[in-house]
Amino acid sequence: MSYEYSLAEIPEHHYPKLRELFLEDWPSNYISFSVTEHSARHDSKSSQIYSVGGNIHDGLVHIDKIGNILHFCEFGNNLEKLKKALEDISFKRFEFIYFKSPKLIPLIPHLEIGEHRYVQETHGFFFLEKAKAFNLNIQERKDVFLKPLTLEDADIVNDLWPPKFPGSINYVEYLIKTDYSMGAFCKTTGNLVAWILRYPIGCLGILQVKREYYRRGLGKLVVTAISKKLGEEGLDCSVTINVKNEPSTKLFKSVGYEKPYDIFLYKNLNKI
């Protein structure tokens, strides 16, 4: 395959240009900006960004190697170039594939058939700007205290993560080490009872509350706490939620999140 139709890794010194490009349309390019920031902070063994034929306007693809996640950042009008470039990729290695534009759907129909057995979901992209996140209020509670997660919490988080996959414990540990997280711990026992983490795409995820602690407002508590922390750090907040997941949608809206658009997610059923 000629270079024009192949995926070429983008050198780190080009990342500032990418960030400027993504900031021009905000928050539409929030995820693309976030993966660029993540790739800049961590070595190429964990996160890489590729262009199509060396031209960032013909297509940008981000690969999270630890979580085996593929994200389409940007693309131009020449989808034929992107389609040919995708021939370089073994899709069956990925647990999740994300993209925003429905224009990309025709390029990936083979993911739903044959050995790959991918299934498509539509997720709402919910956004909370940093100024609003900064001003969130958190009331101290008598039953739990809040603090970031540590690697000692990784096993519990992974065990109760519904879409966990082979090797997902490594991904959970990676998220805890490299990004923001928040946990609610029982004041009596010190046990972790509710938690939330942040993905390299800049979105919150793995929100979970232990069953025996349901209906105590702990889900909203950890969402509010991590959102406020991000706001204090000067960061906007986001989350993607399956459009069929009404409880989570209601929870994040109650904190102040709003949905500007939808994204598309493919799940690899062979690995989940």
MIMIRO-639062 format. One record per residue (C-alpha): residue number from 1; residue in one letter; x, y, z. Coordinates in steps of 0.05 Angstrom, whole numbers. Example, Ala and Ser with C-alpha at 12.3 -4.5 7.8 and 13.67 -1.06 7.14 Angstrom:
   num   residu     east    north       up
     1        A      246      -90      156
     2        S      273      -21      143
END
This chain:
   num   residu     east    north       up
     1        M        0        0        0
     2        S       27       69      -18
     3        Y       44      119       37
     4        E      -14      163       14
     5        Y      -63      109       36
     6        S      -28       84       99
     7        L      -29      103      172
     8        A       31      144      195
     9        E       46      159      268
    10        I       45      233      285
    11        P      108      257      320
    12        E       99      289      388
    13        H      124      357      364
    14        H       61      362      321
    15        Y       14      354      381
    16        P       10      430      395
    17        K      -16      440      324
    18        L      -68      386      335
    19        R      -91      418      400
    20        E     -101      485      366
    21        L     -140      450      311
    22        F     -187      416      360
    23        L     -198      478      402
    24        E     -227      514      342
    25        D     -292      475      349
    26        W     -307      465      423
    27        P     -334      420      453
    28        S     -346      384      387
    29        N     -273      362      386
    30        Y     -267      350      461
    31        I     -250      276      455
    32        S     -199      288      400
    33        F     -166      342      442
    34        S     -166      297      504
    35        V     -131      238      470
    36        T      -79      286      442
    37        E      -66      312      513
    38        H      -63      241      540
    39        S      -14      219      485
    40        A       30      280      500
    41        R       34      262      574
    42        H       50      188      565
    43        D       99      148      524
    44        S       83      117      457
    45        K       78       48      488
    46        S       10       65      514
    47        S      -21      116      466
    48        Q       -9      135      394
    49        I      -41      181      342
    50        Y      -38      166      268
    51        S      -54      208      207
    52        V      -75      182      138
    53        G      -18      190       90
    54        G       16      241      135
    55        N      -42      290      124
    56        I      -81      306      188
    57        H     -140      331      147
    58        D     -150      264      113
    59        G     -159      227      178
    60        L     -134      220      249
    61        V     -137      155      288
    62        H     -120      147      362
    63        I     -101       78      389
    64        D     -101       65      464
    65        K      -56        5      468
    66        I      -68      -11      541
    67        G     -144      -13      535
    68        N     -143      -36      462
    69        I     -189       22      442
    70        L     -193       54      374
    71        H     -219      125      366
    72        F     -229      163      301
    73        C     -210      236      316
    74        E     -217      274      252
    75        F     -227      260      178
    76        G     -235      299      114
    77        N     -281      290       55
    78        N     -238      236       22
    79        L     -265      176       60
    80        E     -235      129        8
    81        K     -165      145       35
    82        L     -188      130      106
    83        K     -221       65       83
    84        K     -157       41       50
    85        A     -116       61      110
    86        L     -160       20      155
    87        E     -137      -42      118
    88        D      -73      -36      158
    89        I     -112      -49      222
    90        S     -132     -115      252
    91        F     -198      -95      281
    92        K     -209     -158      322
    93        R     -155     -135      371
    94        F     -199      -77      397
    95        E     -249      -81      454
    96        F     -281      -14      436
    97        I     -283       31      375
    98        Y     -308      103      381
    99        F     -326      155      329
   100        K     -371      216      325
   101        S     -394      224      253
   102        P     -447      177      224
   103        K     -410      185      158
   104        L     -361      133      183
   105        I     -413       79      194
   106        P     -410       53      122
   107        L     -335       43      129
   108        I     -343       -7      186
   109        P     -402      -53      170
   110        H     -358     -115      170
   111        L     -347     -107      244
   112        E     -417     -133      258
   113        I     -408     -198      221
   114        G     -361     -257      218
   115        E     -307     -271      269
   116        H     -305     -200      297
   117        R     -376     -200      324
   118        Y     -379     -126      340
   119        V     -444      -93      360
   120        Q     -460      -19      351
   121        E     -487       27      406
   122        T     -506      100      404
   123        H     -481      141      463
   124        G     -498      211      483
   125        F     -438      256      495
   126        F     -452      298      557
   127        F     -410      359      574
   128        L     -400      404      635
   129        E     -356      465      627
   130        K     -301      476      678
   131        A     -330      540      707
   132        K     -395      504      726
   133        A     -356      444      751
   134        F     -313      488      795
   135        N     -375      517      829
   136        L     -407      450      846
   137        N     -421      440      920
   138        I     -405      378      960
   139        Q     -434      368     1029
   140        E     -395      327     1079
   141        R     -430      262     1097
   142        K     -430      222     1161
   143        D     -427      154     1127
   144        V     -371      161     1075
   145        F     -309      202     1059
   146        L     -281      218      990
   147        K     -211      209      962
   148        P     -177      188      896
   149        L     -168      114      882
   150        T     -102       78      891
   151        L      -76       14      859
   152        E     -100      -23      921
   153        D     -171       -9      897
   154        A     -161      -36      826
   155        D     -184     -108      839
   156        I     -250      -86      868
   157        V     -262      -37      811
   158        N     -246      -90      759
   159        D     -286     -146      791
   160        L     -350     -105      791
   161        W     -340      -73      722
   162        P     -395     -104      678
   163        P     -357     -100      611
   164        K     -290     -125      640
   165        F     -248     -163      590
   166        P     -186     -208      593
   167        G     -130     -164      619
   168        S     -177     -108      639
   169        I     -145     -106      708
   170        N      -84      -77      674
   171        Y     -126      -24      642
   172        V     -160       -5      708
   173        E      -92        1      741
   174        Y      -68       43      683
   175        L     -127       91      690
   176        I     -116       98      765
   177        K      -42      113      755
   178        T      -49      162      697
   179        D     -114      200      706
   180        Y     -165      227      755
   181        S     -209      182      797
   182        M     -254      188      858
   183        G     -279      138      909
   184        A     -328      140      967
   185        F     -304      100     1028
   186        C     -344       77     1088
   187        K     -323      116     1149
   188        T     -335       56     1194
   189        T     -297        2     1156
   190        G     -255       42     1107
   191        N     -281       -1     1050
   192        L     -290       27      980
   193        V     -365       30      965
   194        A     -372       75      903
   195        W     -324      100      850
   196        I     -313      133      783
   197        L     -252      139      737
   198        R     -232      179      676
   199        Y     -212      150      608
   200        P     -157      175      562
   201        I     -212      203      516
   202        G     -226      252      572
   203        C     -293      221      591
   204        L     -314      196      659
   205        G     -330      122      664
   206        I     -332       58      705
   207        L     -383       90      752
   208        Q     -403       37      802
   209        V     -437       32      870
   210        K     -436      -32      911
   211        R     -505      -63      912
   212        E     -513      -58      987
   213        Y     -502       17      982
   214        Y     -554       31      928
   215        R     -604       88      936
   216        R     -559      130      981
   217        G     -539      182      930
   218        L     -468      156      926
   219        G     -466      154      850
   220        K     -483      227      846
   221        L     -434      242      902
   222        V     -373      213      866
   223        V     -395      244      800
   224        T     -401      312      833
   225        A     -335      304      870
   226        I     -293      285      809
   227        S     -327      338      767
   228        K     -310      392      818
   229        K     -238      366      822
   230        L     -231      371      746
   231        G     -261      441      748
   232        E     -210      462      801
   233        E     -156      435      755
   234        G     -182      479      698
   235        L     -211      421      659
   236        D     -279      412      627
   237        C     -317      348      642
   238        S     -351      298      598
   239        V     -383      229      597
   240        T     -412      183      544
   241        I     -477      147      562
   242        N     -515       94      524
   243        V     -579      128      499
   244        K     -618       71      531
   245        N     -588       82      600
   246        E     -639      129      629
   247        P     -616      125      702
   248        S     -545      148      685
   249        T     -571      202      639
   250        K     -616      228      694
   251        L     -558      226      744
   252        F     -509      266      702
   253        K     -562      316      682
   254        S     -578      328      755
   255        V     -505      348      765
   256        G     -509      397      707
   257        Y     -484      358      647
   258        E     -515      374      579
   259        K     -514      334      514
   260        P     -490      371      452
   261        Y     -485      309      407
   262        D     -483      233      401
   263        I     -424      187      386
   264        F     -421      116      362
   265        L     -389       58      399
   266        Y     -373      -12      374
   267        K     -363      -66      426
   268        N     -324     -130      411
   269        L     -369     -186      436
   270        N     -313     -236      431
   271        K     -273     -200      484
   272        I     -326     -173      532
END
